[in-house]
Amino acid sequence: MTDEKKSIPSVSVTYAHNGSSTKANALGMRPMQELVYEKRGEQYLLIKSPPASGKSRALMFVALDKLANQGLKQAIIVVPEKSIGASFNDEPLTRYGFWADWHVEPKWNLCNAPGGENGGKVNSVEAFLKSDDKVLVCTHATFRFAVDRFGVEAFDDRLIAIDEFHHVSADPDSKLGQHLGQLIAREKTHIVAMTGSYFRGDAVPVLAPQDEVKFESVTYTYYEQLNGYEYLKQLDIGYFFYSGSYADDILAVLDPAEKTIVHIPNVNSRESTKDKIKEVEHIIGALGDWQGIDAATGFQLVKTPGGRTLRIADLVDDDANKRDRVSLALKDPTQKNNRDHVDIIIALGMAKEGFDWIWCEHALTVGYRSSLTEIVQIIGRATRDAPNKTRARFTNLIAEPDAAEDAVTEAVNDTLKAIAASLLMEQVLAPRFEFKPKNPQSGPTPGFDYGDGGYDPNKCNVGFSEERGVFQFEIKGLVEPKSHEAARICQQDLNEVIAAFVQDKTTIERGLFDDELVPEELTQVRMGKIVKDKYPELSDEDQEAVRQHAIAALNITQQAKQSMLDRVNGEPTANTALIDGVRKFAMDVRELDIDLIDRINPFKEAYSILAKTMNEERLQQVKAAIAAKRTTLTPEEAKDYAVRAVKFKKERGRLPSISSTDAWEKLLAEGAAAFVRFKDEGRYE
């Protein structure tokens, strides 16, 4: 495997770095916080915003208003782990223009208190509820035990703010999810939910549909956040493959000159050597000559061949005293703005959620992480803005699947999951897309730039709003959502739909490796099924609108990546930025219509990247393994094809022909025939 092959990212996004997202208004609020504060009167508020965008402080502004002006007695801030409690320490907000300061009595920050979650800390919650103090901070676990003991009614007329809300689940086995449902049903509590990643890796919804519709959402995108930074202007996402031991190959992607967090694999994963201590020693040894341990911080000191001394924080060490010493040194507030404090952090389960190291330029993760949420959180470690930090990247280093191995199925699954995560992150990093049907009444929207010639009423136009970070596409034949909920999904939740689509095993296997694939099998049938399963309460027309909007967003992003494969000396050329790619695609396509979009395989560009990063022989082995699994049409799929065949007849005045030269029409005819056959056999109820 050559270094050049490993240097190809799956996507590179360049931002304007105009500084807007870090500028504060007269009340000391950054743009995202201002958006949230405008919704401060809502009883149920959901904040979806990237790491480092200021969710903690946004909550402080809202909580202070609810306590002072909305009649609530107290605010309880609930975080997933004790270390994140520090995000809600005292803040002198009046210094920046707000009308009150944020203050937590030390005894009510239970993240700093000794004792077990289900012992003294629950007693402290009871004491707080009886007190006149206003703010308490505790872990999810403490809150769960407190609700178990005191009942949801004990929290009436209070604000419950849940940080890292993706930890909640609608699954019946999720205690926190159950408690949340009970609080919402009682309707006497205000809830603010905050998350940087609203999709879960296990496909279980965060909220039950009947509860989710009660929340007012504030969505602030990665694009809005990063585009408004002062320094960071480029973010690369890549998955790269190795053979043998990762520790032998890691320097092909680990650059000692970059500030890096390395997450080594879980000891139960395929990539692990089963000896995490030796893995860390091997990485340190590969970087240079060990010089000892810094007495003040516990950091490992390593001299590189070039003569530079690296300061390496080892968070994998099983000695709790040593690990805690290193962890405390990393959290030292006096060193937050010191770029030279540490160079490389090696971790296993730590340094992810809520870990704030602004200088991190490279998040290097070995092995696939089971949850998309975890990947988003890890990427978030590298997307902080910092002086002279112009580029950041995320690398997922994965063992190549070997068809000769017994574990080939697991290996292929890990590869597919990594690609799915990359596809989703590309979508997350892009600007928002707005889609409008093209018709004779269509006209320009104020605030959008339609290019040199301006808006042309005779074609499908593409506009861009730099201020809002939104692309607007006119598409012929596009179905518009009719209900409020469908419109909300199309405006805010397309990434959740795309997440379900790219994680669907059959979909991604066929999209990548089936040479006989007719793209509509995925874009219409598979995506249609996913939307139907995800939103069963929507009408058929609204389901079709959501399907079309989701596949349009995914395929436009993927088409924009084509120029990524044109490279100079292994580096992206100037036109490879995702945003420029979207513009180029819009210019190249004279007329956008939904049929054209449905005829694009969403995984074609991902396969092109895969072919350049994986050993060709291994790639062909994987392809053969997937092809061998090809299954026949199920009754459910046949029914879907039959429905689409009826739609085909309405549009064209004839049934699809089984002898047609058009692959999709032929497939519709075959599916309709299979449906009739299954019906005759009594396969439908």
NUZA-490945 format. One record per residue (C-alpha): residue in three letters; x, y, z. Coordinates in steps of 0.2 Angstrom, whole numbers, plus 2048, in hexadecimal, padded with zeros to 3 digits. Each point is the difference from the previous one (the first is absolute). Layout:
% NUZA-490945
AlaXYZ...
***
This chain:
% NUZA-490945
Met800800800Thr8088117FBAsp7FF81080AGlu7F88087F1Lys7F27F47FFLys7FC804813Ser8008137FDIle7F08007F7Pro7F180780BSer7EF7FB7FBVal7FB813801Ser808810803Val7F680F805Thr8068127FFTyr7F780E80AAla8018137FFHis806802811Asn7F7811801Gly800801813Ser7ED802802Ser7FD7F180BThr80C80680DLys7FA812801Ala7F480480EAsn7F180C800Ala7FC80E80DLeu7FB7F280DGly8107F67FEMet7F77F37F5Arg8087F87F1Pro7F47FC7F1Met7FB7EF805Gln7FD806812Glu7F580E7F9Leu7F67F47F6Val7FD7F6810Tyr7FB80F80AGlu7F38057F4Lys7F77F0804Arg802801813Gly7EE800803Glu7FD7EF7FAGln7FC7F280CTyr8097F37F7Leu8108067F6Leu80C7F57F6Ile8118077FCLys8097F77F2Ser8118087FEPro8127FB7FDPro80E7FE80DAla808811805Ser7F180A7FAGly7FB805812Lys7F27F5805Ser804801813Arg800813800Ala7F08007F5Leu7F87F680EMet80680C80DPhe7F780F7F8Val7F07F67FEAla8007F9811Leu803811808Asp7F18077F7Lys7F57F2805Leu804802812Ala7FE813800Asn7F28037F4Gln7F77F07FDGly7FB7FB811Leu80B7F0802Lys8077FC811Gln8107F77FBAla80B7FA7F2Ile8087EE800Ile80E7FD7F4Val8037EE7FCVal8107FA7F7Pro8067EF7FBGlu8107FF80ALys80880A80ESer80D8097F6Ile7F38097F5Gly7F9808810Ala80F80C7FFSer7F78087F0Phe7F380780CAsn80C80980CAsp7FD812805Glu80080C7F2Pro801814802Leu7F38037F2Thr7FD812805Arg8128047FBTyr7FB7FC7EEGly7EF80A800Phe7F37F3807Trp7F580680FAla8057F280CAsp80F7F5804Trp8007ED800His8037F8812Val8007EF807Glu8027FE812Pro80F7F4802Lys7F67F380ATrp7F37FF7F2Asn80D7FB7F3Leu7FE7ED804Cys80D7FC7F2Asn80D80680CAla7F87F780FPro8077F0808Gly7F67F1802Gly7F57F47F5Glu7F38067F3Asn7F27F780AGly805804811Gly805811807Lys7FD8097F0Val7EE7FB7FFAsn7FE807812Ser8088107FAVal7F38017F2Glu7F27FF80DAla80980E80APhe80180B7F1Leu7EE7FE7FBLys7FB806812Ser80C80E7FFAsp7FF8127F9Asp80F7FE7F5Lys7FE8017EEVal80C7F47F6Leu8067EE802Val80C7F67F5Cys8007ED801Thr8037F17F5His7F37F77F6Ala8027F180CThr7FC80B80FPhe7F18087F8Arg7F97EF7FBPhe8027F9812Ala7F8811807Val7F17FE7F5Asp7FE7ED805Arg800805812Phe7F6810800Gly7F57FF7F1Val7FE80C7F1Glu7F480B80AAla80F80580BPhe80680A7F1Asp7F180A7FCAsp8038127FBArg8127FD7FDLeu80B8017F1Ile8097EF7FCAla80E8037F4Ile8087F07F8Asp8118027F9Glu8067F37F3Phe7EE7FC7FCHis8047F27F4His8037F5810Val7ED800802Ser7F77F27F7Ala7ED7FC7FDAsp8057EE803Pro7F57F880EAsp8117FB809Ser806812801Lys7FC807811Leu8048127FBGly7F57FE7F1Gln7F27FA80BHis80280E80CLeu80080D7F2Gly7F07F97F9Gln7F8801811Leu805812803Ile7FA8057EFAla7EF7F6803Arg7FE80A811Glu8038117F7Lys80680980FThr8128007FCHis80A80A7F4Ile80D7F67F6Val80F8077F6Ala8097F27F7Met8128037F8Thr80A7F57F5Gly80D8017F3Ser7FB7F07F7Tyr7ED7FC7FFPhe8027EF7F8Arg8047F080AGly80B7F27FAAsp7F37F3805Ala7F18077F5Val7F5802810Pro7F7811800Val80680C80DLeu7EE805803Ala7EF7F87FDPro7F78087F1Gln7F280780BAsp80D80880CGlu80B8077F2Val7F380A7F8Lys7FE80A810Phe8128077FFGlu8058107F7Ser8107FD7F8Val80F80C7FDThr80C7F87F3Tyr8118087FEThr80A7F77F3Tyr8137FB7FFTyr80080B7F1Glu7FA810809Gln80C7FC80ELeu8107FD7F6Asn7FC80D7F3Gly7FF80D80ETyr8117FC808Glu80E80C800Tyr80F7F47FCLeu7FA7EE7FBLys7FC7FF7EEGln8027EE7FALeu7FA7F0807Asp8047EF7F8Ile7F77EF804Gly8087F07FBTyr8007ED802Phe8107F77FCPhe8057EE800Tyr80F7F6807Ser8057EE801Gly80A7F780ESer801809810Tyr7FA812801Ala80E80580BAsp80C7FC7F3Asp7F780B7F3Ile7FA80E80ALeu80E80D7FCAla7F97FF7EEVal7F280B806Leu806807811Asp80A8107FDPro80A804810Ala7FF8137FAGlu7ED800802Lys7F8801811Thr7F77EF800Ile7F47F680BVal8037ED7FCHis7F17F5805Ile8077EE801Pro7F47F27FDAsn7F57F880DVal8087F0806Asn7F27F57FASer8018077EEArg8087F87F1Glu80D80D7FFSer8067FE811Thr8107F6804Lys7F87FC811Asp80E809809Lys7FC812801Ile80F80580BLys80C7F87F3Glu7F68097F2Val803811809Glu8137FC802His8017FB7EEIle7F98117FAIle80B80980CGly80F7F67FAAla7FC8047EELeu800812803Gly811801807Asp80B7FD80FTrp7F8801812Gln80880D80BGly7F67FD810Ile7F0807808Asp7FD812804Ala7FF801813Ala7F280E800Thr7F47F97F3Gly8047ED7FFPhe8028037EDGln80C7F47F6Leu80F8097F9Val8057F97EFLys80E8077F5Thr7FD7FF7EDPro80D7FC7F3Gly7FF8127FBGly805805812Arg7EF807806Thr7FA7FA811Leu7EE7FA800Arg7F580280FIle7F47F0800Ala7F17FE80BAsp7FD7ED803Leu7EE7FE806Val8007ED7FDAsp80B7FC80FAsp7F87F480CAsp80880880FAla7F180C806Asn80C80C809Lys80B8037F1Arg7F18017F4Asp7F780C80CArg81080B801Val8018017EDSer7ED8047FFLeu80180E80CAla80F8077F7Leu7F68007F0Lys7F1809809Asp80C80D808Pro7F68117FCThr81180A800Gln8067F67F1Lys7F08017F5Asn80880D7F5Asn8127F8800Arg8027F77F0Asp8117F9806His7F87F780FVal7FE7F07F8Asp8037F97EEIle7F77EF7FFIle7F37F880BIle7FE7ED7FFAla7EF7FA807Leu7F47F17FFGly7EF805808Met805811806Ala8028117F7Lys7F07FF7F6Glu7F0808806Gly802811808Phe8137FF7FFAsp8068127FCTrp8128027F8Ile7FF80E7F3Trp8117FC7F8Cys7FB7EF7FAGlu8037FF7EDHis7FE7ED7FDAla7F47F4808Leu8077EF7FBThr7F57F1805Val8067EE7FEGly7F27F47FCTyr7ED8037FDArg7F680780ESer7EF7F8802Ser7F7810801Leu7FE80F7F4Thr7FE80B80FGlu8117FB806Ile8088047F0Val7F88117FFGln806803812Ile8127FB7FCIle80080C7F0Gly7FA80D80BArg81080080AAla8098067F1Thr7F480E7FAArg80480D80DAsp8068117FAAla811805806Pro80D80D7FAAsn80A7FA7F1Lys7F77F07FFThr7FA8007EEArg7FD7EE7FCAla7F87F180AArg7FD7EE7FBPhe7F87F0806Thr8087EF7FBAsn7F87EF803Leu80E7F37FEIle7F87EF7FCAla8077EE7FEGlu7FD7FB7EEPro7F47F17FEAsp8087F07FBAla7F47F37F8Ala80C7F3806Glu7FC804812Asp7F37F780AAla7FA812806Val7FE8067EEThr7ED804803Glu80480B810Ala80F8087F6Val7F48057F1Asn7F380680CAsp80D80C809Thr8058067EFLeu7EE8047FALys7FD808811Ala80F80B7FEIle7FB8067EFAla7EE803806Ala80780B80ESer80A80A7F3Leu7F18027F4Leu7F680780FMet80E80C806Glu8018077EEGln7EE804801Val801807812Leu80F80B7FAAla7F78077F0Pro7F5810800Arg7ED7FE802Phe7F77FB7F0Glu7EF8087FCPhe7F67F87F2Lys7F28087F7Pro7F57F97F1Lys8038097F0Asn7F08067F8Pro7FA80F7F5Gln7FD80A810Ser8127FE807Gly80A80F804Pro810806809Thr801800813Pro807810808Gly8117FD808Phe8067F37F3Asp80D8027F3Tyr7FC7F77F0Gly8118027F8Asp80680C7F2Gly7F18007F5Gly7F480280FTyr7EF7F6801Asp7FA7F97F0Pro7EE7FC7FFAsn8027F47F2Lys80B7F3809Cys8037F8811Asn80980C80BVal80D7FD80EGly80280E80CPhe80C80280FSer7FE80B810Glu811803807Glu7F880880FArg7F57F1804Gly80B7F37FAVal7F27F97F5Phe8007F97EEGln7EF8017F7Phe7FC7F47F2Glu7F18007F4Ile7FC7EF7FBLys7F37FA7F3Gly7F37F4806Leu804802812Val7F27FC80CGlu7FE80D80EPro7FC7FB812Lys7EE804804Ser7FF7FD813His80A80B80DGlu8097F0806Ala8067FB7EFAla8068127FCArg809800811Ile8097F07FBCys8058077EFGln80780F808Gln8087F980FAsp8027ED801Leu8067FB7EFAsn8107FA807Glu7F77F480CVal7F77F97F1Ile8117FE7F6Ala8087F9810Ala7F37F2800Phe8037FD7EDVal8137FF800Gln8007F580FAsp7F47F37F8Lys80B7F17FCThr7F77FA7F0Thr8008127F9Ile812804802Glu8067EE7FBArg7F78017F0Gly8048127FDLeu8127FD801Phe8037EF7F9Asp7F17FB7F5Asp8058037EDGlu7EE7FC7FBLeu7F880C80BVal7F280B7F9Pro80281080BGlu7ED802802Glu8017F080ALeu80880A80EThr7FB8127FDGln7ED7FC7FEVal7FD7EF807Arg80D7FE80FMet7FF813805Gly7ED7FF7FELys7FF7F180CIle80B80980CVal7F5810800Lys7F17F5802Asp8077F780FLys807810808Tyr7F080B7FEPro7F17F47FEGlu7F480E806Leu80480A7F0Ser7F47FF7F1Asp8077F77F1Glu8028117F7Asp80A80780FGln80B7F0801Glu8048027EDAla804813804Val80C7FB80EArg8087F27F5Gln80380C7F1His80780D80BAla80C7F4809Ile8067F87F1Ala8038117F7Ala80A80680FLeu80B7F0800Asn8037FF7EDIle8048127FEThr80D7FF80EGln8077F07F8Gln8008077EEAla809810807Lys80F7F4806Gln8047FA7EESer80F80D7FFMet8077F9810Leu8097F37F5Asp80980D7F6Arg80F80380BVal8118087FFAsn80F7F8809Gly7F47F780CGlu7F8810805Pro7EE8067FCThr80080C7F1Ala7F8811803Asn7EF7FB7F9Thr7FE7F180BAla7F780980ELeu7EF7F8803Ile7F78117FEAsp8098047F0Gly7FB7EF7FAVal7EE803804Arg8018107F5Lys8097F77F2Phe7F37F2800Ala7F280D7FFMet8088087F1Asp8047F07F7Val7EE7FA801Arg7F580A7F5Glu7EF7FA807Leu7FE7F8811Asp7F17F4800Ile7FC7F380DAsp8017F17F4Leu8128057FCIle805801812Asp7F77EF803Arg80B7F87F2Ile81180480AAsn8077F380BPro804809810Phe80F7F4804Lys8098027EFGlu80C80E806Ala8037F6811Tyr8057F17F5Ser80D80B7F6Ile808805811Leu8007EE806Ala8087FA7F0Lys80E80C803Thr8037FC812Met7FE7ED801Asn80B7F37F9Glu7F87FB7EFGlu8017ED804Arg7F7802810Leu7F380C7F9Gln7FC7F27F3Gln7FE7F380DVal7F480B80ALys7F68037F0Ala7FF7EE7FDAla7FA7FC812Ile7F280D7FEAla7FB7FA7EFAla7FE7EE807Lys7F380780CArg7F48077F3Thr7EE7FB805Thr7F07FF7F6Leu7F280C801Thr7F57FF810Pro7ED802800Glu802810809Glu80C8077F2Ala7F57F97F2Lys7F180A807Asp80B810800Tyr8057FD7EEAla7ED7FD7FCVal7FB811808Arg80E8097F6Ala7FA7F67F0Val7EF808802Lys807811802Phe80A7FD7F0Lys7F07FC7F7Lys7F7810807Glu80F80A7F9Arg8037F87EFGly7EF7F87FCArg8077EF7FFLeu8067F280BPro8137FD801Ser8077F47F4Ile80A7F1805Ser8098007EFSer805813802Thr8128057FDAsp7FE80C80FAla8067F680FTrp7F580880DGlu7F07FE7F5Lys8047EE7FELeu8037FE812Leu7EF808804Ala7F87F37F4Glu8097F1808Gly7FB807812Ala7EE8027FBAla8007EE7F8Ala8077F9810Phe7F380A80AVal7F27F77F6Arg8097EF803Phe802803813Lys7ED805801Asp7FA7F17F6Glu80B7F580DGly7F780880EArg810809807Tyr7F7810805Glu7F480180E
***
